[in-house]
Amino acid sequence: MAERAHTVPVASPQRANAGVENQQQGEESKPNTAKRAQTTLVGTPAKKARRANVFFVGSSPHEPRGGARTEAPEKKAEAKKEAKEEAEEEPPVRAYPERPATPPLLPENSVKGTLFTGRDHGPAANRGTLEKLADSLKGGKFRWLNEKLYTSSSQEASAMFEEEPALFEEYHEGYREQVAKWPKNPLSVIASQVLKAANGLKRRKPDTQNPSPNRIICADLGCGDGTLAGMLKGKVEVHSFDLVSRAPHIVSCDIAKAVPLPSSSADFVVISLALMGTNWPNVIAEARRILAVGGVLKIAEVFSRLSSTLEAFLGFLSSSGFDVEAPDTANTHFVLVTAVKRRHGKGRPWRTHDAAALLTPCLYKKR
C-alpha cells in the first residue's frame, strides 16, 4: 500500500486574521491591576489606607473578568486597628451657649404628696391649703347637722346625740364660728337687757311657789356652751339646760318635754337660737310654765326664719298667754322678741303642727 501522505492543515488567510483579532481582544480585556492601583482614592484616611492595600486574585487571562477582591491579613488587621483608634478619638468640642438651669419639679422644702397653692410652695402655704380644706369639710358637716336639727323632733335629735355624742360638739363648734361673723352676738344683747331689767326688778315676797324669793332666777333653755351663766355670774342665778351637758353647770334634758324647774319659779327665760326642732312650740309652753307671773321671756331667732311670718309668730305668743312687746329688728342677722307672762287669759290654743310652720327651717342649697 502506498503510505498516506502526512499533511498539515493550513489555515486560510481569513481564519488566521480572525485568530489574531480574538487574541488582541483577549489581551485588551485583561484586568489592569496597575491602573486600578493608581486610581485616585477618596474617603476617610482609614478607607484610603484599606483601598491602597487591595490586590486582586484571578487576574490571569484565563480567569473570569473581575476576580474576587481580598485584602492581605496583616493589612486588614492594621486597618481595623486604625479605624478603632479613630473611633475612640474624642470628637471636637463645639461651643454652645449656656442654657439656664432647669428648675426642680418640687421645691427642696416641700413634701411629696402635699397640696400646693400655685403661689408659694412652702410648708406654710401647704398648711394654709389643708386648713381651708378642713374648714370646708367642717362647714359642710355643720350645715348638715343644722338642717337635721331643724327638720327633726327633739326626741330624734336627743337619740342622735346619745348615739354619737361627738356630733353635739361638732355642731356647737360650727355654731360658734358662724355667730362670730355676725356684727352682734344675740346672747350678749340679751345678757345686757336681763341685767338692766334685774336691777329694777322688785324682790318678791316669799311664797310657796318660789322658795328663793331674794334671788333673780334665769332659765337658759338650749344653752349650748352655757355662756350666759358666765355673763351673768354674781348678778343673776342662771340655770342652764340642753340636750347634752358639756359643763358641770349644764343640766341635760329635753327642753320641749320637761324642764327640771318648779312652775312659776323663774324671773327670766332665755331662748337664744334654740327653737330648732319640729316640736318647738312645746318649748314655749314649758317656758310659760316655769315663768312667774310678770316674768320675762327673751327669744332671739334668725331673721330669715321670721321674714314672712313675724306677725303670726307674735300672735302665737299672745295666744299662749304672753303680752308681746314690739320686736327688735335693728340687727341684721336676728330678731329679738320680748314677751311678759300674763296671769290669766290664754288665747285660742294652737295645734303644734300649725304653730311649727311659723318658723321656717334653715335649709341649704345642695353644693
FILOVO-336790 format. One record per residue (C-alpha): residue number from 1; residue in one letter; x, y, z. Coordinates in nm, 2 decimals. Layout:
# residues N
PT resi resn     xx     yy     zz
PT  NUM    A      X      Y      Z
...
//
This chain:
# residues 367
PT resi resn     xx     yy     zz
PT    1    M   0.00   0.00   0.00
PT    2    A   0.11   0.33  -0.07
PT    3    E   0.17   0.53   0.25
PT    4    R  -0.08   0.80   0.33
PT    5    A   0.09   1.12   0.30
PT    6    H   0.11   1.31   0.63
PT    7    T  -0.04   1.65   0.57
PT    8    V  -0.06   1.95   0.80
PT    9    P  -0.38   2.15   0.77
PT   10    V  -0.31   2.51   0.68
PT   11    A  -0.55   2.77   0.79
PT   12    S  -0.69   3.00   0.54
PT   13    P  -0.59   3.36   0.55
PT   14    Q  -0.94   3.47   0.67
PT   15    R  -0.92   3.23   0.97
PT   16    A  -0.57   3.34   1.06
PT   17    N  -0.67   3.70   1.07
PT   18    A  -0.98   3.62   1.29
PT   19    G  -0.75   3.44   1.54
PT   20    V  -0.52   3.74   1.56
PT   21    E  -0.81   3.97   1.63
PT   22    N  -0.95   3.74   1.90
PT   23    Q  -0.61   3.73   2.07
PT   24    Q  -0.59   4.11   2.07
PT   25    Q  -0.94   4.14   2.21
PT   26    G  -0.85   3.90   2.49
PT   27    E  -0.54   4.10   2.58
PT   28    E  -0.74   4.41   2.59
PT   29    S  -1.00   4.25   2.82
PT   30    K  -0.74   4.16   3.09
PT   31    P  -0.80   4.35   3.42
PT   32    N  -0.54   4.62   3.46
PT   33    T  -0.44   4.59   3.82
PT   34    A  -0.17   4.86   3.80
PT   35    K  -0.42   5.10   3.66
PT   36    R  -0.67   5.03   3.93
PT   37    A  -0.40   5.06   4.20
PT   38    Q  -0.31   5.40   4.06
PT   39    T  -0.67   5.52   4.08
PT   40    T  -0.73   5.83   4.29
PT   41    L  -0.87   5.72   4.63
PT   42    V  -1.13   5.92   4.81
PT   43    G  -1.29   5.89   5.15
PT   44    T  -1.16   5.90   5.51
PT   45    P  -0.79   5.82   5.58
PT   46    A  -0.89   5.48   5.71
PT   47    K  -1.08   5.40   5.39
PT   48    K  -0.79   5.52   5.18
PT   49    A  -0.55   5.30   5.36
PT   50    R  -0.77   5.00   5.31
PT   51    R  -0.82   5.07   4.94
PT   52    A  -0.45   5.12   4.88
PT   53    N  -0.37   4.77   5.02
PT   54    V  -0.61   4.58   4.79
PT   55    F  -0.48   4.33   4.53
PT   56    F  -0.69   4.11   4.31
PT   57    V  -0.69   3.73   4.28
PT   58    G  -0.77   3.57   3.95
PT   59    S  -0.63   3.83   3.72
PT   60    S  -0.48   3.59   3.47
PT   61    P  -0.63   3.59   3.12
PT   62    H  -0.78   3.26   3.17
PT   63    E  -1.00   3.36   3.47
PT   64    P  -1.32   3.55   3.45
PT   65    R  -1.30   3.92   3.42
PT   66    G  -1.32   4.10   3.75
PT   67    G  -1.20   3.84   4.00
PT   68    A  -1.28   3.84   4.38
PT   69    R  -1.13   4.12   4.58
PT   70    T  -0.95   4.03   4.91
PT   71    E  -0.71   4.21   5.15
PT   72    A  -0.39   4.09   5.30
PT   73    P  -0.45   3.96   5.66
PT   74    E  -0.18   4.19   5.80
PT   75    K  -0.31   4.50   5.62
PT   76    K  -0.67   4.41   5.72
PT   77    A  -0.58   4.39   6.09
PT   78    E  -0.39   4.72   6.07
PT   79    A  -0.68   4.89   5.91
PT   80    K  -0.92   4.77   6.18
PT   81    K  -0.68   4.89   6.45
PT   82    E  -0.66   5.24   6.28
PT   83    A  -1.04   5.25   6.25
PT   84    K  -1.08   5.16   6.61
PT   85    E  -0.83   5.43   6.72
PT   86    E  -1.00   5.68   6.50
PT   87    A  -1.34   5.60   6.66
PT   88    E  -1.20   5.63   7.01
PT   89    E  -1.07   5.97   6.95
PT   90    E  -1.28   6.24   7.13
PT   91    P  -1.49   6.44   6.90
PT   92    P  -1.41   6.81   6.88
PT   93    V  -1.59   7.02   7.15
PT   94    R  -1.84   7.25   7.00
PT   95    A  -1.92   7.58   7.18
PT   96    Y  -2.29   7.61   7.27
PT   97    P  -2.44   7.90   7.46
PT   98    E  -2.51   7.82   7.83
PT   99    R  -2.86   7.70   7.90
PT  100    P  -3.03   7.82   8.22
PT  101    A  -3.06   7.55   8.49
PT  102    T  -3.39   7.37   8.48
PT  103    P  -3.59   7.43   8.80
PT  104    P  -3.68   7.12   9.00
PT  105    L  -4.03   6.98   8.98
PT  106    L  -4.07   7.00   9.35
PT  107    P  -3.90   7.26   9.57
PT  108    E  -3.65   7.14   9.82
PT  109    N  -3.85   7.24  10.12
PT  110    S  -4.17   7.07  10.00
PT  111    V  -4.31   6.73  10.10
PT  112    K  -4.41   6.48   9.83
PT  113    G  -4.78   6.43   9.82
PT  114    T  -4.88   6.77   9.97
PT  115    L  -5.11   7.03   9.81
PT  116    F  -4.98   7.35   9.65
PT  117    T  -5.15   7.68   9.60
PT  118    G  -4.95   7.78   9.29
PT  119    R  -4.81   8.09   9.45
PT  120    D  -4.60   7.98   9.75
PT  121    H  -4.48   7.62   9.76
PT  122    G  -4.35   7.64  10.12
PT  123    P  -4.48   7.45  10.42
PT  124    A  -4.68   7.75  10.54
PT  125    A  -4.87   7.76  10.21
PT  126    N  -4.94   7.39  10.22
PT  127    R  -5.07   7.41  10.57
PT  128    G  -5.30   7.70  10.47
PT  129    T  -5.45   7.50  10.19
PT  130    L  -5.51   7.20  10.41
PT  131    E  -5.67   7.42  10.68
PT  132    K  -5.90   7.57  10.42
PT  133    L  -6.00   7.22  10.31
PT  134    A  -6.06   7.11  10.67
PT  135    D  -6.27   7.43  10.73
PT  136    S  -6.47   7.35  10.42
PT  137    L  -6.54   7.00  10.54
PT  138    K  -6.63   7.12  10.88
PT  139    G  -6.86   7.38  10.73
PT  140    G  -7.04   7.12  10.53
PT  141    K  -7.09   6.89  10.83
PT  142    F  -7.23   7.19  11.03
PT  143    R  -7.48   7.27  10.76
PT  144    W  -7.59   6.90  10.75
PT  145    L  -7.63   6.89  11.13
PT  146    N  -7.81   7.23  11.14
PT  147    E  -8.06   7.11  10.88
PT  148    K  -8.10   6.78  11.06
PT  149    L  -8.19   6.96  11.38
PT  150    Y  -8.44   7.19  11.21
PT  151    T  -8.62   6.91  11.04
PT  152    S  -8.62   6.66  11.34
PT  153    S  -8.81   6.65  11.66
PT  154    S  -8.63   6.70  11.99
PT  155    Q  -8.67   6.33  12.07
PT  156    E  -8.49   6.23  11.74
PT  157    A  -8.22   6.49  11.80
PT  158    S  -8.16   6.35  12.15
PT  159    A  -8.13   6.00  12.02
PT  160    M  -7.88   6.11  11.75
PT  161    F  -7.66   6.28  12.01
PT  162    E  -7.69   5.99  12.25
PT  163    E  -7.57   5.75  11.98
PT  164    E  -7.29   5.98  11.86
PT  165    P  -7.20   6.24  12.13
PT  166    A  -6.92   6.39  11.92
PT  167    L  -7.18   6.54  11.68
PT  168    F  -7.30   6.78  11.95
PT  169    E  -6.95   6.92  11.99
PT  170    E  -6.91   6.95  11.62
PT  171    Y  -7.24   7.13  11.58
PT  172    H  -7.16   7.39  11.85
PT  173    E  -6.81   7.44  11.71
PT  174    G  -6.96   7.54  11.38
PT  175    Y  -7.23   7.74  11.56
PT  176    R  -6.96   7.95  11.74
PT  177    E  -6.78   8.01  11.41
PT  178    Q  -7.10   8.13  11.24
PT  179    V  -7.21   8.36  11.52
PT  180    A  -6.86   8.51  11.55
PT  181    K  -6.90   8.65  11.19
PT  182    W  -7.22   8.84  11.29
PT  183    P  -7.19   9.21  11.38
PT  184    K  -7.35   9.14  11.72
PT  185    N  -7.39   8.82  11.93
PT  186    P  -7.76   8.79  12.03
PT  187    L  -7.66   8.64  12.36
PT  188    S  -7.46   8.95  12.45
PT  189    V  -7.76   9.17  12.37
PT  190    I  -7.99   8.96  12.58
PT  191    A  -7.75   8.95  12.88
PT  192    S  -7.73   9.33  12.89
PT  193    Q  -8.11   9.35  12.88
PT  194    V  -8.15   9.09  13.15
PT  195    L  -7.91   9.28  13.38
PT  196    K  -8.08   9.61  13.32
PT  197    A  -8.43   9.45  13.40
PT  198    A  -8.29   9.26  13.70
PT  199    N  -8.16   9.58  13.86
PT  200    G  -8.51   9.74  13.86
PT  201    L  -8.69   9.42  13.95
PT  202    K  -8.88   9.43  14.28
PT  203    R  -8.79   9.15  14.51
PT  204    R  -9.08   8.91  14.55
PT  205    K  -9.22   8.81  14.89
PT  206    P  -9.17   8.45  14.99
PT  207    D  -9.45   8.22  14.88
PT  208    T  -9.50   7.86  14.82
PT  209    Q  -9.42   7.88  14.45
PT  210    N  -9.09   8.05  14.49
PT  211    P  -8.86   7.90  14.76
PT  212    S  -8.59   8.16  14.68
PT  213    P  -8.76   8.50  14.69
PT  214    N  -8.44   8.70  14.73
PT  215    R  -8.27   8.58  14.41
PT  216    I  -8.32   8.67  14.05
PT  217    I  -8.35   8.34  13.86
PT  218    C  -8.30   8.30  13.48
PT  219    A  -8.35   7.98  13.29
PT  220    D  -8.14   7.94  12.98
PT  221    L  -8.31   7.69  12.75
PT  222    G  -8.10   7.54  12.48
PT  223    C  -7.79   7.69  12.64
PT  224    G  -7.52   7.52  12.42
PT  225    D  -7.19   7.61  12.59
PT  226    G  -7.37   7.77  12.89
PT  227    T  -7.21   8.11  12.81
PT  228    L  -7.49   8.31  12.95
PT  229    A  -7.42   8.18  13.30
PT  230    G  -7.07   8.33  13.28
PT  231    M  -7.20   8.66  13.15
PT  232    L  -7.45   8.70  13.45
PT  233    K  -7.24   8.53  13.71
PT  234    G  -7.27   8.70  14.05
PT  235    K  -7.57   8.91  13.95
PT  236    V  -7.83   8.66  13.83
PT  237    E  -7.87   8.30  13.91
PT  238    V  -7.87   8.11  13.58
PT  239    H  -7.99   7.76  13.53
PT  240    S  -7.87   7.61  13.20
PT  241    F  -8.04   7.33  13.01
PT  242    D  -7.97   7.15  12.69
PT  243    L  -7.99   6.80  12.53
PT  244    V  -7.62   6.73  12.62
PT  245    S  -7.43   6.86  12.92
PT  246    R  -7.10   7.00  12.82
PT  247    A  -7.01   7.16  13.15
PT  248    P  -7.09   7.09  13.52
PT  249    H  -7.34   7.37  13.55
PT  250    I  -7.54   7.24  13.25
PT  251    V  -7.84   7.01  13.31
PT  252    S  -7.91   6.76  13.03
PT  253    C  -8.28   6.74  12.94
PT  254    D  -8.53   6.77  12.66
PT  255    I  -8.65   7.13  12.69
PT  256    A  -8.95   7.06  12.47
PT  257    K  -9.06   6.79  12.71
PT  258    A  -8.98   6.87  13.07
PT  259    V  -8.75   7.14  13.22
PT  260    P  -8.65   7.04  13.58
PT  261    L  -8.76   7.36  13.74
PT  262    P  -9.07   7.42  13.96
PT  263    S  -9.36   7.60  13.80
PT  264    S  -9.36   7.99  13.83
PT  265    S  -9.01   7.98  13.97
PT  266    A  -8.81   8.18  13.71
PT  267    D  -8.79   8.56  13.66
PT  268    F  -8.64   8.53  13.31
PT  269    V  -8.64   8.26  13.04
PT  270    V  -8.39   8.30  12.76
PT  271    I  -8.42   8.10  12.43
PT  272    S  -8.14   8.22  12.20
PT  273    L  -8.14   8.05  11.86
PT  274    A  -8.28   7.73  12.02
PT  275    L  -8.63   7.69  11.87
PT  276    M  -8.50   7.43  11.63
PT  277    G  -8.70   7.10  11.64
PT  278    T  -9.03   7.05  11.47
PT  279    N  -9.19   7.04  11.81
PT  280    W  -9.05   7.38  11.92
PT  281    P  -9.40   7.51  12.03
PT  282    N  -9.37   7.28  12.33
PT  283    V  -9.06   7.48  12.44
PT  284    I  -9.28   7.79  12.46
PT  285    A  -9.53   7.60  12.67
PT  286    E  -9.25   7.49  12.91
PT  287    A  -9.12   7.85  12.93
PT  288    R  -9.46   7.98  13.03
PT  289    R  -9.49   7.71  13.29
PT  290    I  -9.16   7.78  13.48
PT  291    L  -9.20   8.16  13.45
PT  292    A  -9.36   8.35  13.74
PT  293    V  -9.64   8.59  13.66
PT  294    G  -9.48   8.91  13.52
PT  295    G  -9.17   8.70  13.43
PT  296    V  -9.00   8.80  13.10
PT  297    L  -8.94   8.57  12.80
PT  298    K  -8.65   8.67  12.57
PT  299    I  -8.63   8.50  12.23
PT  300    A  -8.36   8.55  11.97
PT  301    E  -8.42   8.40  11.63
PT  302    V  -8.26   8.41  11.29
PT  303    F  -8.42   8.68  11.08
PT  304    S  -8.47   8.46  10.78
PT  305    R  -8.69   8.23  10.97
PT  306    L  -8.93   8.51  11.05
PT  307    S  -8.91   8.72  10.74
PT  308    S  -9.26   8.64  10.63
PT  309    T  -9.42   8.50  10.95
PT  310    L  -9.32   8.75  11.22
PT  311    E  -9.67   8.88  11.28
PT  312    A  -9.81   8.53  11.30
PT  313    F  -9.54   8.43  11.54
PT  314    L  -9.61   8.72  11.77
PT  315    G  -9.98   8.62  11.75
PT  316    F  -9.89   8.27  11.86
PT  317    L  -9.71   8.40  12.17
PT  318    S -10.00   8.62  12.26
PT  319    S -10.24   8.32  12.23
PT  320    S -10.00   8.13  12.45
PT  321    G -10.05   8.37  12.75
PT  322    F  -9.79   8.64  12.69
PT  323    D  -9.81   9.02  12.64
PT  324    V  -9.58   9.07  12.35
PT  325    E  -9.37   9.39  12.31
PT  326    A  -9.26   9.53  11.97
PT  327    P  -8.99   9.32  11.83
PT  328    D  -8.63   9.45  11.80
PT  329    T  -8.54   9.42  11.43
PT  330    A  -8.24   9.66  11.44
PT  331    N  -7.99   9.38  11.40
PT  332    T  -7.91   9.24  11.06
PT  333    H  -7.90   8.87  11.14
PT  334    F  -8.15   8.81  11.42
PT  335    V  -8.48   8.93  11.56
PT  336    L  -8.52   8.99  11.93
PT  337    V  -8.87   8.93  12.09
PT  338    T  -8.97   9.02  12.44
PT  339    A  -9.29   8.88  12.60
PT  340    V  -9.42   8.90  12.95
PT  341    K  -9.63   8.63  13.11
PT  342    R  -9.99   8.72  13.19
PT  343    R -10.17   8.60  13.50
PT  344    H -10.48   8.48  13.31
PT  345    G -10.63   8.48  12.97
PT  346    K -10.47   8.24  12.73
PT  347    G -10.60   8.28  12.37
PT  348    R -10.71   8.02  12.13
PT  349    P -10.47   7.73  12.15
PT  350    W -10.26   7.64  11.85
PT  351    R -10.20   7.29  11.73
PT  352    T  -9.83   7.21  11.74
PT  353    H  -9.82   7.12  11.38
PT  354    D  -9.97   7.45  11.27
PT  355    A  -9.75   7.66  11.51
PT  356    A  -9.44   7.48  11.39
PT  357    A  -9.49   7.61  11.04
PT  358    L  -9.45   7.97  11.17
PT  359    L  -9.07   7.93  11.18
PT  360    T  -8.91   7.83  10.85
PT  361    P  -8.64   7.58  10.89
PT  362    C  -8.29   7.68  10.77
PT  363    L  -8.23   7.47  10.46
PT  364    Y  -7.92   7.49  10.25
PT  365    K  -7.87   7.47   9.87
PT  366    K  -7.70   7.15   9.76
PT  367    R  -7.34   7.21   9.66
//
